[in-house]
Amino acid sequence: MDDVTQPGSVAASYRRWAEVEAEGRSPLYAEWARGVADDEPLCAALAQLEPIKRQPNLLFAAARFEGVPLVPWSDARDLLARGWERIRSTMLARMTQTNEARRMATLLPAIAHLEGPIALVEVGASAGLCLYPDRWRYRFGAGRYVGDAGLPLLETDASPSTPLPARPPVVAWRGGIDLQPLDPADPATRAWLEALVWPDASGGLDGARVDRLRTALAIARREPAHVRRGDLTVDARAIVEEAARHAPTVVVWHSAVLAYVSALERATFADLMGELPVTWVANEGASLEIGPPAPWADAGDFVLRRDAEPIAVTDPHGASITWLADLAT
């Protein structure tokens, strides 16, 4: 995450986000981000917040949570200005906690080699919606299915070499930590997580993602995971030790989490994962240094790593996975 401290830095950060993160995925959000960058008063207001609270994702989700619709920036800006105090309060009270269940389809190949039951831990778990890989069916391309046909479906475009398990893992225990865990049974959780869903390529509500989110919330309500308040550098060891009492194999995974902590905290966490008897699966932005470099990844890519080693490139929201062997061809 950019450590922006001045209005000009806020503007530069939003322009970069528009170009690298949003342009090819959500043109409306790219337009909004460029609109923010060109708006000096708004950049000045954002610069008054601590760096972690200046993110485009957080601003746009808070605006939508407070009633700003998906409209062109020229209209959204006036609504945002009129509602700024409420939006600012929401930004201060909440965090970016996108809980995209489809990311499990890009995480699952990293543990395809594991046998037997696992205890699954997620750091930065939000509402814990990515703790249920055994409660979904997967389609990794034409004819490449994993899981029971009666389960809800997650789809991703997987390259030919991507390893697939014969079946989803048996999860003997599932738990996680988050600085601000969300209750999947709370209507406010659903409203906030839906506000975090980006508009689709047409600029409208992404109905497929919203439906997937609601399905994931229903799964988590039926079978609550052990998600608690905690910091990944302080509390990960304790929850791993708890998980190990339930299964001989502990998997710690996360996606789109480490950009929200400092470089020192990332390094501390990576060292801890290297010490603990776990399989560590990290699906994070290509620019983050948490293991050997991945120069073949583009700026907007995520890099999937197992025990710090890069093994694939993924779409940030789970739409695709390209195994390292296929990147070389």
N, C-alpha and C positions, 0 to 999 in steps of 0.2 A: 504494500500500500504506500502511496506517495505521502511523505511527511510534509504536507503543505502548510505554510505558516503565514503567507501573505496573500492578498487578493489575486495578485498576478500568478502566484503558484497554484491557487485554486483554479483559476482559468486554464492554466496549462494542464493541470491534472484532468479536468473535465474534457478538454479537447483530446487528450490522449485516450481517455476512456471511450469517447465517442468513436475514435478511429480504430482502436485495437479491440475493444470489448463488444461494442454495440452495433457497429456499422453493418456487419454481415448477418446479424442475428435479429436485431430489432431497430429498424430505421427510425421509428418514432422516438425511441430512447436516445438514439444518436442525435436526432434533431434537438431533443430536450437538453442533452448535455452541451451541445454547441450553443444553444440559447443561454444556458447558465454561464458558459465561458465568456459570452459577449455582454453579459449584464454586470456592470461594475458594482452597483449597489448590492446585488445578491451575492456576488463573490466576496464582497466586504463583510456581509452578514455571516457567510459560511466561515470566513477566516477567523471569526470570533469563537468558533467552536473548537474543541480539541480535535486533532487530526483524525482520529478514528470515527468521529461523528460527521465528517465532511464528505463521505462517500456518495457518489451518485446513486448507488443502489438504495442507500438509506434515505436520502432526500426524496427520491421519486416514490419509494414505497410509502414514506410518511405522508407525502402529498396525497397519494391515492387513498390511503387510510383515512385521511381527513376530508375526503370528498372531491378531490380534483380528478376529473374524468380523463380518459385517454383521448385527448384532443391536440391539435397542433400547438406548438410552443407559444405562438402569439396569443392564443386563448388561455393556455395553461398558466402562462406567466402571470397574468392579471389575477387569476384565481389563487395562485400560490402566494402572491404578494398580499392579497387581502386576508389570507388565512395563515400568514407566516408565523404568528405567535403560537397557534395550535400545532402547526407543522413542526416548528422548532422544538416544542415541548415533547412531541412524539419522538423526534430524533434523539433527544436527550434521554428519554425513558426506555427506548427500545434499541435493538441491535439488528444488523443484517444477519438473518438466520434462514436463508433460503434452504428449504428442506426438500430437494428434488429427488424423489424416489428412483427415477430412472438412472441416477448415478450408480445404483447398485449393479446395473447391467454392465457398467464399465469397471466396477471393482471386482465383480465375481471372477473374471478370468485370472486375476492375480492369486486366487486361492484355489484354482481348479485342481492343483496337485495334492491338496490336503485330503486326508482320509479320516474317517471317524468323526464323532461329534466335536464341535468347537464351542468355545465361549467367546462371544463377540463383544468387543468394546469399541465405542465410537467416541472420539474426542471432538468437541464442538458439535454435540449431538442435536441441538435445537429441540425439536419435539420427539426425536428418536426415530424418525420415519425411515432412516436407512439402516435400521437394525433388524430388518425382517427379510433377508434374502431368501429365506425358506418359505415365504408366504406369497411368492409371485412365480409366474411362469415367464420365460425369457424367449425372445426371438432375436437371433443374432444374424439374420439374413434368411434368404429363401431356404426353407427346409431345415434350418439350424435351430431347433427348439430344445430348451432345457426346462424340465419341470412339468407338473401335472396340468393337463388341459383344462381342469376345472378352476384353476387359479387366475387371478387378474394378470394381464400381460404387460410386460415391459419390453420395449423394442429398441434395439440399437443397431447401427451398421457396423459390423465387425469385419476386419480384414481376414484373409484366408488363414493366416498362421495363428490367429488368436485361439489360445487353448480354451476348450469348453469342458466343464465338468459333466459327468454322466447325469448328474442330478444336483439340485441345490444342496447346500450343506445342511447337516442336522445341527441346529443351534440349540445347545443344551442350556445356555444362559445368555442373556443379552442385557447390556447396560452401557451407560455412557456418562460423560460429564459435559457441562456447559456453564459458562459464566452466568447465563440467564435462561435456565431450562424452561421449555414451554410445555404446558399440559395439553395433550391432544384432545382431551374432553372439553376444553374451555372454548366457547364460541369466539372469544377474542383471539385465541391462537389461530383458528381458521381464518378469521378476517385479516390478521396480520400476515400470515403466510400467503394468502391469496393476493394481498397487496404487493408482495415481493415477486410475484410471477410477472415476468416481462411481457409486454405486448408482443404479439406475433409479427410476422413479416408484413402483414397488411396494416399494422398499427392498432388492431383490435385486441380484444381479450383472447388469450391463448386458451381456448376451451379444453384442448386435450390435456394441457398441463394442469389446469384447474381440476378437471375430472380425476386425473391421476393423484393429485394432492388430496382430494376428498376421499378417494379410496384408501390411500396410505393412512390418513387420519383414522378412518374406520378400523383398519387393521390394528393400529396402535391402541385404540380405545379398547378393543376386545381383548388384547393381550399386552397389558402395560409392561414396558421394559423398565429396568432399574436405572433411570436417568436422574442424576442429581446435580446440584450446583457444585462446580469445581473448576479449578484452573489446570490446564494441561501440563504446566511445568511443575506444579505443586502436588496435584492429586492423582495423576495418572498411575503412579506406582501402586497406590492403595487399591484402586479399582482393578488393576491387573491382578494383584494378589487375590482379591475377592473372586474374580473371574476364574482363576486357576483352580479354585476349590470345586468348580462345577464341571470342568472338562480338562483333559490332558493337553489340549491344543488351544492356545489363546491367540486370537486375531485382534489386533488393534488397527482400525482403519478410520480414514477421514477424507473429506473432499471439500475444497474451498474454505479451509479454516486458517491455514498458516499465514495467509496474507494479512490477517487481522492482528498479528502479534509482531513484536519487534524481532530484528535479526538475532539478537542475543537470546530471546526466548525460543526462537526456532532452533538455534544451535543447541540450547540446553535440552530441549525436547528430543531432538535427534540423538543426542548422546544417551539420553535415558532409554530410548527405544533400542539402541544398540546394546545396552546393558541387560535389558529384561528378556526373559525367555518367551518371546512372542514372535509371531509373524506380523510385521509392520507393513501396512499398505497405505501409501500416501498418494492422493490424487490432487495435485496442486498446480498452481500457475507455473508456466515454464520459466519465468524469471526468478523464481525462488530457489535459493541455494541450500538444498537440504541433502545433498549427495553428489555423486559424480555429475558433471555437466551434461546437458542434453542439447548440443548445438543444432541438432536437426529439427528441433521443435520451433514452431513459429511463435511470435509474441502472444497471440491470443489463445494458444493451445494450453491444455493441461498436460502434465506429464505424470503417468502412472508409474509409481515406484514400489518395489517390494524389497523390504530391508535396505532401503535407500538407493538401490540400483534401479535405473530407469529401464522399463520394460515395454512401454507403449505410450502413444499420444492419444489423448481423449478430448472429446468436445466438453466444454465446461459444464454443460447441462445434461450430459449423458447420451447425446445423439449418435456418437460414433466412438469407435476405438480402433486404432491401427497399431498392430503389434510391431515391435522394433524390427523383426526380421522382414517385414513387409515394407518398412520405410526405406530399406536399402535396395529394393528392387525397382 
